[in-house]
Amino acid sequence: MKEICTKILINASPAIVWDIITDFENYGKWNPFIREISGVIEEGSTIHVFIKPPNSNGMKFKPKILKIEPEKEIRWLGKLWISKIFDGEHSLTIKKIDNSKILFTQKEQFTGLIVPFFTNMLKDTKSGFQMMNQKLKETAENKME
């Protein structure tokens, strides 16, 4: 198993950050990593995602939403080809610090037979997470002004 985990403090309310990360229609306007995302935001549904890590042409996949907890967490499981080959459980988590500050965590746990062969791609994915986190911070903090 490999894991990527990035965190950022955001000076915004949980509601504002939640509204941004659940507004799939507008991801392409602010998000440099998850360029497109669509589908119904409910547990058990399949969504369509296009990610573009740095130094990559990008990839499309259809993860299943595992958990939705408003203003706290979205978690989904994506698979490359078939289960147990290259699976990624992705989570976007909001931890309230106070009414105008949160800790945003973006994490992905990779499991499967071919994960060890994708070390370089995982480094680019971590950079993509960091870029997305920074843009989320800027977008949310601009809404607080």
Buried (B, 14 or more C-beta within 10 A) or exposed (E): EBEBEBBBEBBBBBBBBBBBBBEBEEBEEBBBBBBBBEBEBEEEEEBEBBBBBBEEEEEEBEBBBBEBEEBBBBBBBBBBEEEEEBBBBBBBBBEBEEEBBBEBBBBBBBBBEEBEEBEEBBBBBBBBBBBBBBBBBEBBBEEEE
